[in-house]
Amino acid sequence: MARESEAEGGDGRPGAEASPYPVEEIAAAWERERPGTPVSSIGIVTPIWQLAKLLGDDRRRVLARAGMDPATLDLLSVLRRSGEPYTLTTRELGRRSMVTAGAVSQRVARAEREGLVTRRPGEGRPRTVLVELTPAGHDLIEATVDQVLHREAELIDGLTPAQQEQLAVLLRILLQDTQRKLGDDRIGQVGEA
């Protein structure tokens, strides 16, 4: 039985060559079954989906160990990156997080209950709400961002620094062009609708 499976390719056909990279098998099978069907996207889109799943799952595990969820990481990160006094309006939080006002409100309420942020009315502008990082929120984001970014650096260290830079440029071009074609510049967490 082992001999038979060795003689079969990755697509199950006797004598077909097995590819060490399943994406190539998928593209080759579509080319064979539907000649003329454009398959060049398979080698790009499929690995991006696979990487998004792997990286998203790994980030959630790192965050779970740190006692944080992705939405709270996003909120605290935006506040921390804003610089002292680590305070932004809810409108600015929504713009920088690229989420709706409702999502910002939910994130802020949860983080406030946990003592990670405080809310107060803005001065001179009605209905403006300021959100400020608390010392506990600052300590948590400092510890967590190190864990997340060190782990993600470890996951991409199979690429040289030059390859990482080249890939970052290509991904930015692809993302911006895809956003333009779809008329959608929103970016949420992986798997969010």
C-alpha positions in Angstrom: 0.0 0.0 0.0 2.8 2.4 0.9 4.4 1.8 -2.6 1.1 2.7 -4.3 0.8 6.0 -2.4 4.4 6.9 -3.1 3.7 6.5 -6.8 0.7 8.7 -6.6 1.0 12.5 -6.7 -0.4 15.0 -4.3 -3.6 15.1 -6.3 -4.2 11.4 -6.0 -3.5 10.5 -9.6 -1.1 7.7 -10.2 2.3 8.9 -11.5 1.6 12.5 -10.9 4.4 14.4 -9.1 3.7 15.5 -5.6 4.5 19.1 -4.9 6.2 20.0 -1.7 3.9 23.1 -1.6 0.2 22.3 -1.6 -0.7 25.7 -3.2 1.2 24.6 -6.4 -0.8 21.4 -6.4 -4.1 23.4 -6.2 -3.0 25.7 -9.1 -1.8 22.8 -11.2 -5.1 20.9 -10.7 -7.2 23.8 -11.7 -5.0 24.4 -14.8 -5.4 20.7 -15.7 -9.1 20.6 -15.1 -10.0 24.0 -16.4 -7.4 25.1 -19.0 -7.4 28.9 -19.4 -8.8 29.6 -15.9 -6.5 32.3 -14.3 -4.7 30.6 -11.4 -1.9 33.1 -10.7 -3.8 34.5 -7.7 -3.8 31.1 -5.9 -0.1 31.4 -5.2 -0.6 34.7 -3.5 -4.1 34.8 -2.0 -4.1 31.3 -0.5 -0.8 31.7 1.5 -2.0 35.1 2.7 -5.2 33.5 4.0 -3.2 30.7 5.6 -0.7 33.2 7.2 -3.5 35.4 8.4 -5.0 32.4 10.2 -1.7 31.2 11.7 -0.6 34.6 12.8 -4.0 35.6 14.1 -4.3 32.3 16.1 -0.8 32.7 17.5 -1.4 36.3 18.5 -4.6 35.3 20.3 -2.6 32.7 22.2 0.1 35.2 23.2 -2.6 37.7 24.3 -4.5 35.0 26.3 -1.4 34.2 28.2 -1.0 38.0 28.9 -4.6 38.2 30.0 -5.7 40.5 27.1 -7.9 40.3 24.0 -7.1 41.7 20.5 -9.6 44.6 20.9 -8.1 45.7 24.2 -4.6 45.4 22.7 -5.7 47.7 19.8 -7.2 50.3 22.1 -4.3 50.4 24.6 -1.7 50.4 21.7 -3.4 53.4 20.0 -3.4 55.3 23.3 0.3 54.4 24.1 1.5 55.3 20.6 -0.2 58.7 20.8 2.5 59.8 23.2 2.1 61.6 26.5 -0.4 62.3 28.0 -1.7 59.1 26.3 -5.1 60.7 25.8 -7.3 60.8 22.7 -10.9 61.6 21.9 -13.2 58.7 21.1 -13.5 60.1 17.6 -9.7 60.0 17.2 -9.6 56.5 18.7 -12.1 55.3 16.1 -10.1 56.9 13.2 -6.8 55.4 14.4 -8.3 52.0 15.1 -10.3 52.0 12.0 -13.4 50.8 13.8 -16.9 52.2 14.3 -17.9 54.6 17.1 -19.9 51.7 18.6 -16.9 49.4 18.7 -14.8 52.2 20.3 -17.5 52.7 22.9 -17.6 49.0 23.8 -13.8 48.8 24.0 -13.5 51.8 26.2 -16.3 50.7 28.5 -14.7 47.3 29.0 -11.2 48.7 29.5 -12.6 51.3 31.9 -14.2 48.5 34.0 -10.8 46.8 34.1 -9.1 50.0 35.3 -7.0 50.3 32.1 -8.4 53.7 30.9 -10.5 56.6 32.2 -13.1 58.7 30.4 -13.9 62.4 30.9 -15.7 65.1 29.0 -13.6 67.1 26.6 -13.1 70.8 27.4 -15.0 73.4 25.3 -16.5 70.9 22.9 -19.9 69.4 23.8 -20.2 65.6 23.4 -16.4 65.2 23.1 -15.1 62.4 25.3 -11.4 62.0 26.2 -10.0 58.6 26.9 -6.8 58.4 28.9 -4.5 55.4 29.6 -4.2 54.7 33.4 -0.9 53.6 35.0 -2.3 50.0 35.1 -3.2 50.2 31.4 0.3 51.7 30.6 2.0 48.8 32.5 -0.1 46.2 30.8 0.5 47.5 27.3 4.2 47.9 27.9 4.5 44.2 28.9 2.1 42.9 26.3 3.4 44.8 23.3 6.9 43.4 24.0 5.5 39.8 24.1 3.5 40.3 20.9 6.2 42.0 18.8 9.0 39.7 19.9 6.9 36.7 19.0 6.0 38.1 15.6 9.6 39.0 14.9 10.5 35.4 15.7 7.9 34.1 13.3 9.2 36.1 10.4 13.0 35.7 11.1 13.1 33.0 8.3 13.3 36.0 6.0 16.4 38.2 5.7 16.0 41.8 6.7 16.1 42.7 3.0 13.4 40.1 2.2 11.3 41.4 5.1 11.6 45.0 3.7 10.7 43.9 0.2 7.7 41.8 1.4 6.5 44.8 3.4 6.6 47.0 0.4 4.9 44.5 -1.9 2.1 43.8 0.7 1.5 47.5 1.2 1.1 47.9 -2.6 -1.2 44.9 -2.8 -3.3 46.1 0.1 -3.7 49.6 -1.2 -4.6 48.5 -4.7 -7.1 45.9 -3.3 -8.7 48.6 -1.1 -8.9 50.9 -4.1 -10.5 48.2 -6.3 -13.0 47.3 -3.6 -13.7 50.8 -2.5 -13.0 49.8 1.1 -10.2 51.1 3.2 -11.4 49.6 6.5 -9.0 47.2 8.2 -10.1 45.3 11.2 -8.8 42.3 13.2 -8.2 39.1 11.2 -11.5 37.3 10.8 -13.7 40.3 11.7 -16.5 41.2 9.5 
